[in-house]
Amino acid sequence: MKIKRRTVEKIRNWLFLTSLIVSLGLLYKVYVEKDWFSIKEYVVVGVEEGEREEIIGRLHKLSSGVTLYFFPKDKLLSYSHGDIVSAVSEVVPSRKDIVVSLASVQSLRIEVTEHVPVMKISNSIGVTQEGVVFPTKRPLVKLPYFDSSTTTETFKENGLTFQRLSSFDQAYLKELSSFIDKVTSVLFPIAIIKIEEGGDVSLFAKGAPSKILLPARSDLDKGWSTLVSAIDTEPLKTLLEKERGNLSYIDLRFGNKVFYKFGKEGEFQNGSSTVIIDDHATETATSTTAE
């Protein structure tokens, strides 16, 4: 009896499909029942010890289920990346990036990178020099308070969603952060960064009535050169040495002309203005002012 070619092809295809299903079933059985692919350890780096233990505890609880309806989450080839991101984010809300990789045959490495704040909106919300606004459990007491009516915008990076100040470009915020660090090292630490309605910036000293006034969106490198020249020129240099605690303000909003005042607000006092040319003080004029 001669079998038709079409029938032979059907039998061949059926045998192939049957063997494929059986093979996949056996592989699935081995994958699920054997410990060869089980995650026995989570190696979490970039966080504090207490946070590491809490993250690992959360991951062990989350790995008890299945993903894609069939595959257990406690296996190296079918773990839930979303569960890892969720566990880390709940414990370390200041995370910037979460990288998951194979550490060894039965362990996963989870590397956490955090945002670095340079100022704060509150004691639990920090701001990076790129303008990223993020919640954090880290202490922010020593950072200056950022006072502005600016709004935020949402953006995605590294598969995570963040908020960013929408009214300031990253370059300006980086320059402002650098300017504040320099002021802190030379004059006094900054406690408050206040953005006025017109865009001018007031930098208030910590524990003193002093402040530095900056024009809106100014060249802060040039502003720093002007400030350094002014505080290194008489009579301001000597006044700062003797009465730094009584400094009311240094005003850098008028180009090369720097204004400053010592004493309490509302008192009748001596005020001084210094003309700066080519980053060097060449002329000093003193006037009497009442404010």
ROSE-23980 format. One record per residue: residue number from 1; x, y, z of N, C-alpha, C in turn; residue in one letter. Coordinates in steps of 0.05 Angstrom, whole numbers. Layout:
[rec NUM [X Y Z] [X Y Z] [X Y Z] 'A'],
...
END
This chain:
[rec 1 [17 -24 0] [0 0 0] [18 25 0] 'M'],
[rec 2 [13 42 -18] [29 66 -22] [17 89 -6] 'K'],
[rec 3 [33 101 10] [24 124 26] [30 150 11] 'I'],
[rec 4 [10 167 10] [13 192 -4] [34 210 10] 'K'],
[rec 5 [47 226 -8] [67 245 3] [55 264 23] 'R'],
[rec 6 [32 274 18] [19 293 36] [14 281 64] 'R'],
[rec 7 [6 255 64] [2 241 89] [28 238 105] 'T'],
[rec 8 [50 232 90] [76 229 102] [85 255 115] 'V'],
[rec 9 [80 277 101] [87 304 112] [71 310 137] 'E'],
[rec 10 [46 303 137] [29 308 161] [39 292 185] 'K'],
[rec 11 [46 266 180] [56 250 202] [83 261 212] 'I'],
[rec 12 [100 269 193] [126 281 201] [122 306 218] 'R'],
[rec 13 [104 324 209] [99 349 224] [87 343 251] 'N'],
[rec 14 [69 322 252] [57 315 278] [78 304 297] 'W'],
[rec 15 [96 288 288] [117 277 304] [136 299 314] 'L'],
[rec 16 [142 318 296] [160 340 304] [147 357 325] 'F'],
[rec 17 [121 364 322] [107 380 341] [104 366 368] 'L'],
[rec 18 [98 340 366] [96 325 391] [122 323 406] 'T'],
[rec 19 [144 319 392] [170 317 405] [178 345 416] 'S'],
[rec 20 [170 366 402] [177 393 411] [162 399 437] 'L'],
[rec 21 [136 392 438] [120 397 462] [131 381 485] 'I'],
[rec 22 [137 356 480] [148 339 501] [175 350 512] 'V'],
[rec 23 [192 359 493] [218 370 501] [214 395 518] 'S'],
[rec 24 [196 413 509] [191 437 525] [180 431 552] 'L'],
[rec 25 [162 411 553] [151 403 578] [172 392 597] 'G'],
[rec 26 [191 376 587] [212 366 603] [231 388 613] 'L'],
[rec 27 [237 407 595] [253 430 603] [240 446 624] 'L'],
[rec 28 [214 451 621] [199 466 641] [199 452 668] 'Y'],
[rec 29 [195 425 667] [195 409 692] [222 411 706] 'K'],
[rec 30 [244 409 690] [271 411 702] [275 440 713] 'V'],
[rec 31 [267 460 698] [270 488 706] [256 494 732] 'Y'],
[rec 32 [231 484 735] [215 490 758] [223 473 782] 'V'],
[rec 33 [228 447 778] [232 429 801] [261 428 811] 'E'],
[rec 34 [280 433 794] [308 432 802] [317 459 814] 'K'],
[rec 35 [337 458 831] [348 482 843] [370 495 827] 'D'],
[rec 36 [376 484 803] [398 495 788] [394 524 781] 'W'],
[rec 37 [369 532 776] [364 560 767] [351 577 789] 'F'],
[rec 38 [349 566 813] [337 581 835] [354 604 845] 'S'],
[rec 39 [341 626 852] [356 649 864] [359 644 893] 'I'],
[rec 40 [382 639 902] [388 633 930] [397 658 946] 'K'],
[rec 41 [407 678 931] [418 701 944] [414 727 928] 'E'],
[rec 42 [409 749 941] [407 775 929] [431 792 940] 'Y'],
[rec 43 [448 801 922] [470 818 930] [463 847 924] 'V'],
[rec 44 [457 862 944] [448 890 941] [471 908 949] 'V'],
[rec 45 [479 926 931] [501 944 936] [492 973 932] 'V'],
[rec 46 [505 992 945] [498 1020 942] [478 1030 962] 'G'],
[rec 47 [471 1014 982] [452 1023 1002] [463 1017 1030] 'V'],
[rec 48 [450 1027 1050] [459 1022 1078] [451 994 1087] 'E'],
[rec 49 [464 984 1108] [460 957 1117] [431 951 1123] 'E'],
[rec 50 [418 968 1139] [390 964 1146] [372 963 1121] 'G'],
[rec 51 [378 981 1102] [362 981 1078] [367 956 1061] 'E'],
[rec 52 [391 946 1061] [397 921 1047] [381 898 1057] 'R'],
[rec 53 [380 896 1083] [365 874 1095] [335 876 1089] 'E'],
[rec 54 [324 901 1090] [296 905 1084] [289 899 1055] 'E'],
[rec 55 [307 907 1037] [302 901 1009] [303 871 1003] 'I'],
[rec 56 [322 857 1015] [324 828 1011] [299 814 1022] 'I'],
[rec 57 [290 823 1045] [266 811 1057] [242 815 1039] 'G'],
[rec 58 [239 839 1028] [217 844 1010] [218 826 985] 'R'],
[rec 59 [243 823 974] [246 808 950] [240 778 954] 'L'],
[rec 60 [247 767 977] [241 739 983] [210 735 984] 'H'],
[rec 61 [196 755 995] [167 753 996] [154 755 968] 'K'],
[rec 62 [165 773 952] [153 778 926] [160 755 907] 'L'],
[rec 63 [181 740 912] [190 719 893] [174 693 897] 'S'],
[rec 64 [154 693 914] [138 668 918] [117 663 897] 'S'],
[rec 65 [112 683 880] [91 680 859] [103 671 833] 'G'],
[rec 66 [87 675 811] [95 668 784] [93 693 766] 'V'],
[rec 67 [107 692 744] [106 713 724] [100 700 697] 'T'],
[rec 68 [86 714 680] [77 704 654] [60 679 657] 'L'],
[rec 69 [45 678 680] [26 656 685] [38 629 693] 'Y'],
[rec 70 [62 624 684] [73 597 688] [100 596 703] 'F'],
[rec 71 [116 616 699] [144 615 708] [148 627 736] 'F'],
[rec 72 [160 612 754] [164 622 782] [184 646 782] 'P'],
[rec 73 [178 664 801] [194 689 803] [221 684 816] 'K'],
[rec 74 [224 661 829] [249 657 844] [270 642 827] 'D'],
[rec 75 [267 645 800] [286 632 782] [302 654 767] 'K'],
[rec 76 [327 648 760] [345 667 748] [335 677 721] 'L'],
[rec 77 [320 660 706] [311 667 679] [283 679 679] 'L'],
[rec 78 [269 680 702] [242 690 702] [236 707 726] 'S'],
[rec 79 [256 720 738] [251 738 760] [237 763 750] 'Y'],
[rec 80 [223 776 768] [207 800 760] [224 825 765] 'S'],
[rec 81 [232 838 743] [248 863 746] [231 885 759] 'H'],
[rec 82 [205 884 753] [187 904 765] [185 901 795] 'G'],
[rec 83 [186 877 805] [185 872 834] [211 883 847] 'D'],
[rec 84 [233 880 834] [258 890 845] [258 920 846] 'I'],
[rec 85 [249 933 824] [248 962 824] [229 972 846] 'V'],
[rec 86 [206 958 849] [187 966 869] [198 964 897] 'S'],
[rec 87 [211 942 903] [223 937 929] [244 957 936] 'A'],
[rec 88 [262 963 917] [283 982 922] [272 1010 925] 'V'],
[rec 89 [253 1018 908] [241 1045 909] [227 1051 935] 'S'],
[rec 90 [213 1030 946] [199 1035 971] [218 1039 994] 'E'],
[rec 91 [241 1025 993] [260 1027 1015] [279 1051 1011] 'V'],
[rec 92 [287 1056 985] [305 1078 979] [292 1095 957] 'V'],
[rec 93 [274 1113 965] [259 1129 946] [277 1149 930] 'P'],
[rec 94 [302 1153 940] [320 1171 927] [336 1157 905] 'S'],
[rec 95 [329 1133 897] [344 1118 877] [343 1133 850] 'R'],
[rec 96 [366 1132 837] [369 1145 811] [369 1123 789] 'K'],
[rec 97 [382 1101 795] [384 1079 776] [386 1053 791] 'D'],
[rec 98 [374 1032 780] [375 1005 791] [384 986 770] 'I'],
[rec 99 [408 974 773] [419 956 753] [419 928 764] 'V'],
[rec 100 [406 909 750] [404 881 759] [421 864 740] 'V'],
[rec 101 [438 847 752] [455 830 736] [460 804 751] 'S'],
[rec 102 [471 784 736] [476 758 748] [502 759 763] 'L'],
[rec 103 [501 754 789] [525 755 806] [540 728 806] 'A'],
[rec 104 [525 706 807] [537 679 806] [515 660 796] 'S'],
[rec 105 [520 634 798] [501 615 787] [474 617 800] 'V'],
[rec 106 [472 624 826] [447 625 839] [442 651 855] 'Q'],
[rec 107 [454 673 845] [450 698 859] [448 721 839] 'S'],
[rec 108 [432 742 847] [429 766 831] [442 789 845] 'L'],
[rec 109 [455 806 829] [468 830 839] [450 854 833] 'R'],
[rec 110 [443 870 853] [426 893 849] [442 918 858] 'I'],
[rec 111 [449 934 839] [465 958 845] [448 983 844] 'E'],
[rec 112 [448 997 866] [430 1021 869] [447 1046 869] 'V'],
[rec 113 [440 1065 852] [452 1091 851] [432 1112 860] 'T'],
[rec 114 [440 1130 878] [421 1150 889] [427 1177 877] 'E'],
[rec 115 [405 1194 877] [408 1222 870] [425 1236 892] 'H'],
[rec 116 [440 1255 884] [456 1271 903] [444 1299 905] 'V'],
[rec 117 [432 1305 928] [419 1332 931] [440 1354 936] 'P'],
[rec 118 [434 1378 926] [451 1401 932] [435 1422 946] 'V'],
[rec 119 [408 1419 946] [390 1437 960] [364 1421 966] 'M'],
[rec 120 [346 1434 980] [322 1419 988] [297 1437 985] 'K'],
[rec 121 [274 1425 981] [249 1438 981] [236 1435 1009] 'I'],
[rec 122 [241 1413 1022] [233 1407 1049] [254 1388 1061] 'S'],
[rec 123 [250 1380 1086] [269 1362 1099] [267 1333 1089] 'N'],
[rec 124 [248 1328 1071] [245 1301 1059] [245 1302 1029] 'S'],
[rec 125 [249 1325 1017] [250 1327 987] [275 1343 979] 'I'],
[rec 126 [292 1329 965] [317 1341 956] [316 1350 927] 'G'],
[rec 127 [336 1366 919] [338 1375 891] [367 1372 883] 'V'],
[rec 128 [372 1359 860] [399 1356 850] [408 1381 835] 'T'],
[rec 129 [433 1382 827] [443 1404 812] [432 1404 783] 'Q'],
[rec 130 [420 1382 775] [407 1381 749] [377 1389 751] 'E'],
[rec 131 [368 1395 775] [341 1403 779] [321 1381 784] 'G'],
[rec 132 [331 1357 788] [313 1334 794] [303 1336 823] 'V'],
[rec 133 [276 1335 826] [264 1336 852] [256 1308 860] 'V'],
[rec 134 [264 1299 884] [260 1271 891] [256 1269 922] 'F'],
[rec 135 [240 1249 930] [237 1244 959] [261 1228 969] 'P'],
[rec 136 [267 1232 994] [290 1218 1005] [287 1214 1035] 'T'],
[rec 137 [300 1193 1045] [301 1188 1074] [327 1198 1086] 'K'],
[rec 138 [345 1208 1069] [371 1217 1078] [368 1244 1092] 'R'],
[rec 139 [384 1251 1112] [383 1277 1125] [391 1299 1106] 'P'],
[rec 140 [374 1321 1106] [379 1343 1088] [384 1369 1105] 'L'],
[rec 141 [388 1366 1130] [389 1389 1148] [410 1410 1140] 'V'],
[rec 142 [433 1400 1130] [455 1419 1124] [452 1432 1096] 'K'],
[rec 143 [433 1424 1080] [430 1435 1054] [413 1461 1054] 'L'],
[rec 144 [418 1479 1036] [402 1504 1034] [373 1498 1025] 'P'],
[rec 145 [355 1513 1035] [327 1511 1027] [322 1526 1001] 'Y'],
[rec 146 [310 1514 982] [304 1526 956] [276 1537 956] 'F'],
[rec 147 [273 1563 955] [248 1577 957] [241 1589 930] 'D'],
[rec 148 [223 1577 915] [215 1586 889] [187 1576 882] 'S'],
[rec 149 [173 1592 866] [146 1584 857] [146 1568 831] 'S'],
[rec 150 [169 1557 824] [172 1543 799] [155 1517 799] 'T'],
[rec 151 [147 1508 775] [133 1483 772] [152 1461 764] 'T'],
[rec 152 [141 1436 764] [158 1413 757] [146 1399 732] 'T'],
[rec 153 [163 1384 719] [155 1368 696] [164 1339 700] 'E'],
[rec 154 [150 1321 688] [156 1292 690] [174 1283 667] 'T'],
[rec 155 [194 1267 673] [210 1255 652] [219 1227 661] 'F'],
[rec 156 [227 1211 641] [236 1184 647] [266 1180 640] 'K'],
[rec 157 [279 1165 657] [307 1159 653] [314 1133 667] 'E'],
[rec 158 [329 1116 654] [336 1090 664] [312 1073 671] 'N'],
[rec 159 [290 1077 656] [265 1062 661] [250 1071 685] 'G'],
[rec 160 [258 1094 698] [245 1104 722] [233 1132 715] 'L'],
[rec 161 [213 1139 731] [199 1165 727] [208 1185 748] 'T'],
[rec 162 [215 1209 740] [224 1230 759] [210 1256 753] 'F'],
[rec 163 [213 1275 772] [204 1302 770] [228 1321 768] 'Q'],
[rec 164 [225 1342 752] [247 1361 748] [236 1390 748] 'R'],
[rec 165 [251 1408 759] [244 1436 759] [242 1446 730] 'L'],
[rec 166 [219 1456 722] [215 1463 694] [224 1492 687] 'S'],
[rec 167 [228 1509 707] [234 1537 701] [264 1543 700] 'S'],
[rec 168 [281 1523 705] [310 1528 705] [324 1507 688] 'F'],
[rec 169 [342 1516 672] [358 1497 656] [380 1485 673] 'D'],
[rec 170 [389 1461 666] [408 1447 682] [434 1462 685] 'Q'],
[rec 171 [443 1475 663] [469 1489 664] [468 1511 686] 'A'],
[rec 172 [446 1526 687] [445 1548 707] [445 1537 735] 'Y'],
[rec 173 [430 1515 740] [428 1504 767] [456 1493 775] 'L'],
[rec 174 [471 1481 757] [497 1472 763] [516 1496 771] 'K'],
[rec 175 [514 1517 755] [530 1541 761] [522 1553 788] 'E'],
[rec 176 [496 1553 794] [486 1564 820] [496 1547 843] 'L'],
[rec 177 [495 1521 840] [505 1503 860] [535 1507 865] 'S'],
[rec 178 [550 1510 844] [579 1515 846] [584 1542 860] 'S'],
[rec 179 [569 1562 852] [572 1589 864] [567 1588 894] 'F'],
[rec 180 [546 1573 902] [540 1571 931] [562 1557 946] 'I'],
[rec 181 [574 1536 934] [596 1522 947] [620 1541 951] 'D'],
[rec 182 [625 1558 932] [647 1577 934] [641 1598 956] 'K'],
[rec 183 [617 1608 956] [609 1628 977] [612 1616 1005] 'V'],
[rec 184 [604 1591 1008] [606 1577 1033] [635 1574 1042] 'T'],
[rec 185 [652 1569 1023] [681 1566 1031] [695 1592 1037] 'S'],
[rec 186 [684 1614 1027] [698 1640 1030] [684 1659 1050] 'V'],
[rec 187 [658 1661 1048] [643 1680 1065] [627 1667 1087] 'L'],
[rec 188 [606 1653 1080] [588 1640 1100] [571 1619 1086] 'F'],
[rec 189 [562 1599 1102] [544 1579 1091] [517 1590 1083] 'P'],
[rec 190 [506 1581 1062] [480 1590 1052] [458 1573 1063] 'I'],
[rec 191 [437 1586 1075] [414 1571 1087] [390 1571 1069] 'A'],
[rec 192 [386 1593 1054] [362 1596 1037] [370 1607 1010] 'I'],
[rec 193 [359 1595 989] [362 1605 961] [334 1614 953] 'I'],
[rec 194 [330 1640 951] [303 1650 945] [303 1662 917] 'K'],
[rec 195 [286 1652 900] [282 1662 873] [259 1682 873] 'I'],
[rec 196 [266 1708 869] [245 1729 870] [228 1727 845] 'E'],
[rec 197 [205 1742 846] [186 1742 824] [199 1750 797] 'E'],
[rec 198 [217 1769 798] [229 1779 774] [253 1761 765] 'G'],
[rec 199 [259 1741 780] [281 1723 773] [307 1728 788] 'G'],
[rec 200 [309 1751 802] [333 1756 818] [336 1735 840] 'D'],
[rec 201 [361 1729 848] [366 1708 867] [378 1721 893] 'V'],
[rec 202 [366 1713 916] [377 1722 942] [388 1697 956] 'S'],
[rec 203 [413 1699 964] [425 1677 979] [429 1686 1008] 'L'],
[rec 204 [413 1674 1026] [413 1682 1054] [433 1665 1070] 'F'],
[rec 205 [448 1678 1087] [468 1664 1103] [455 1648 1126] 'A'],
[rec 206 [468 1627 1134] [458 1611 1156] [465 1624 1183] 'K'],
[rec 207 [445 1629 1200] [450 1639 1226] [458 1668 1227] 'G'],
[rec 208 [454 1683 1205] [462 1712 1204] [442 1726 1186] 'A'],
[rec 209 [440 1753 1188] [422 1768 1171] [434 1774 1144] 'P'],
[rec 210 [457 1764 1138] [471 1770 1113] [459 1756 1089] 'S'],
[rec 211 [462 1769 1065] [452 1757 1041] [469 1768 1017] 'K'],
[rec 212 [469 1752 995] [481 1761 970] [459 1762 949] 'I'],
[rec 213 [459 1784 934] [438 1788 914] [450 1784 886] 'L'],
[rec 214 [437 1768 870] [446 1762 843] [425 1769 823] 'L'],
[rec 215 [433 1779 799] [413 1785 778] [402 1759 766] 'P'],
[rec 216 [379 1761 754] [366 1738 742] [383 1727 719] 'A'],
[rec 217 [386 1700 718] [400 1686 697] [427 1698 690] 'R'],
[rec 218 [442 1707 709] [467 1720 704] [490 1700 699] 'S'],
[rec 219 [512 1710 689] [536 1694 686] [549 1691 714] 'D'],
[rec 220 [546 1668 726] [555 1665 754] [585 1663 757] 'L'],
[rec 221 [598 1655 736] [628 1655 736] [638 1683 738] 'D'],
[rec 222 [626 1700 722] [634 1729 723] [626 1741 749] 'K'],
[rec 223 [602 1733 759] [593 1743 785] [611 1736 807] 'G'],
[rec 224 [622 1711 806] [641 1702 827] [667 1718 826] 'W'],
[rec 225 [677 1723 801] [701 1739 798] [697 1768 810] 'S'],
[rec 226 [674 1779 805] [667 1805 815] [666 1805 845] 'T'],
[rec 227 [653 1785 857] [651 1783 886] [678 1780 899] 'L'],
[rec 228 [695 1763 887] [722 1759 899] [738 1785 898] 'V'],
[rec 229 [736 1799 876] [751 1825 874] [740 1844 895] 'S'],
[rec 230 [714 1845 899] [702 1864 918] [710 1858 946] 'A'],
[rec 231 [709 1833 955] [715 1827 983] [745 1827 988] 'I'],
[rec 232 [761 1829 968] [790 1831 971] [800 1860 969] 'D'],
[rec 233 [781 1879 967] [787 1908 964] [778 1924 988] 'T'],
[rec 234 [795 1942 997] [787 1960 1019] [766 1980 1009] 'E'],
[rec 235 [747 1988 1027] [746 1981 1056] [730 1956 1062] 'P'],
[rec 236 [718 1943 1041] [702 1920 1047] [718 1897 1059] 'L'],
[rec 237 [743 1894 1051] [759 1872 1061] [762 1874 1092] 'K'],
[rec 238 [769 1898 1102] [772 1902 1130] [745 1900 1145] 'T'],
[rec 239 [724 1911 1133] [698 1910 1145] [689 1881 1149] 'L'],
[rec 240 [694 1864 1130] [687 1836 1132] [703 1822 1154] 'L'],
[rec 241 [728 1830 1157] [745 1818 1177] [735 1825 1205] 'E'],
[rec 242 [725 1850 1209] [718 1860 1235] [688 1857 1241] 'K'],
[rec 243 [671 1859 1220] [642 1860 1225] [627 1841 1207] 'E'],
[rec 244 [638 1818 1201] [624 1800 1183] [596 1793 1193] 'R'],
[rec 245 [593 1790 1219] [567 1783 1230] [546 1805 1226] 'G'],
[rec 246 [555 1829 1220] [536 1852 1217] [531 1858 1187] 'N'],
[rec 247 [542 1842 1170] [538 1847 1141] [508 1843 1135] 'L'],
[rec 248 [496 1863 1122] [468 1861 1114] [466 1848 1086] 'S'],
[rec 249 [481 1859 1067] [480 1847 1040] [504 1855 1023] 'Y'],
[rec 250 [510 1839 1003] [528 1846 981] [511 1843 956] 'I'],
[rec 251 [509 1864 941] [492 1865 917] [508 1864 892] 'D'],
[rec 252 [505 1842 876] [520 1838 851] [502 1842 827] 'L'],
[rec 253 [481 1856 829] [461 1858 807] [467 1880 788] 'R'],
[rec 254 [489 1895 792] [494 1919 775] [521 1917 761] 'F'],
[rec 255 [526 1894 748] [551 1892 733] [575 1893 750] 'G'],
[rec 256 [594 1911 742] [619 1914 757] [617 1932 781] 'N'],
[rec 257 [593 1943 787] [590 1959 810] [577 1943 832] 'K'],
[rec 258 [591 1940 854] [582 1923 876] [573 1941 900] 'V'],
[rec 259 [549 1936 910] [539 1951 933] [538 1932 957] 'F'],
[rec 260 [543 1944 980] [542 1928 1005] [534 1946 1028] 'Y'],
[rec 261 [525 1933 1049] [515 1948 1072] [520 1931 1097] 'K'],
[rec 262 [527 1945 1119] [530 1932 1145] [510 1944 1164] 'F'],
[rec 263 [500 1929 1183] [482 1938 1203] [454 1926 1200] 'G'],
[rec 264 [437 1931 1219] [410 1921 1219] [392 1937 1201] 'K'],
[rec 265 [372 1923 1190] [352 1937 1173] [338 1959 1189] 'E'],
[rec 266 [333 1982 1177] [318 2004 1189] [336 2024 1204] 'G'],
[rec 267 [361 2017 1208] [379 2036 1222] [392 2055 1202] 'E'],
[rec 268 [399 2079 1212] [414 2098 1196] [443 2090 1198] 'F'],
[rec 269 [456 2086 1175] [483 2075 1175] [499 2083 1151] 'Q'],
[rec 270 [525 2077 1151] [542 2082 1128] [539 2059 1108] 'N'],
[rec 271 [537 2067 1083] [536 2048 1061] [560 2053 1042] 'G'],
[rec 272 [569 2033 1028] [592 2036 1010] [586 2024 983] 'S'],
[rec 273 [597 2035 962] [595 2023 936] [623 2021 924] 'S'],
[rec 274 [628 2000 910] [655 1995 899] [652 1991 869] 'T'],
[rec 275 [668 2006 853] [668 2002 825] [690 1982 817] 'V'],
[rec 276 [682 1961 803] [701 1940 795] [706 1942 765] 'I'],
[rec 277 [731 1945 757] [738 1946 729] [759 1925 723] 'I'],
[rec 278 [754 1908 703] [772 1886 695] [779 1869 719] 'D'],
[rec 279 [758 1862 734] [760 1844 757] [779 1855 779] 'D'],
[rec 280 [784 1881 780] [801 1892 801] [787 1918 811] 'H'],
[rec 281 [787 1921 837] [775 1945 849] [794 1969 844] 'A'],
[rec 282 [784 1990 831] [801 2012 826] [791 2038 839] 'T'],
[rec 283 [766 2038 848] [756 2063 860] [736 2056 881] 'E'],
[rec 284 [736 2070 904] [717 2065 925] [704 2091 932] 'T'],
[rec 285 [677 2091 934] [663 2115 942] [646 2107 966] 'A'],
[rec 286 [644 2125 986] [628 2120 1010] [606 2141 1011] 'T'],
[rec 287 [582 2132 1017] [559 2150 1020] [543 2144 1044] 'S'],
[rec 288 [527 2161 1053] [510 2157 1076] [482 2150 1066] 'T'],
[rec 289 [471 2128 1076] [444 2120 1066] [427 2113 1090] 'T'],
[rec 290 [401 2115 1086] [382 2107 1106] [363 2087 1094] 'A'],
[rec 291 [360 2064 1106] [342 2043 1095] [324 2033 1118] 'E'],
END
